[in-house]
Amino acid sequence: MNKHFSTVLTFISASFLTSSCVSDELVAKENLTLCPDVRPQICTQDYNPVCARLEDGSWKSYPNGCTACGDPKVVGYRKGDCTDGKHSAPDFPAR
């Protein structure tokens, strides 16, 4: 196998494994539904609020999971508005 190709393949594999581990940790620790790699382009207008975790670690409310995942900065989301008092992460405002 070509040495350059082998190096690129190793890098891609390592990147995939790292992102997979981070994703698994987020799902378990923060009870998130992760956004798919292919982001939605069109969403329904239903109101089923979610609290989304952004790449920078902040949280933002969206009207539904589809709309949240339409934002490329969103990693994943949990059911419920961020200010509903049901979330236990320290970043959520207390009510």
Summary of the structure (lengths in Angstrom):
residues: 95
radius of gyration: 16.5
end to end distance: 59.2
largest distance: 59.2
contacts: 228
relative contact order: 0.17
helix: 35%
strand: 18%
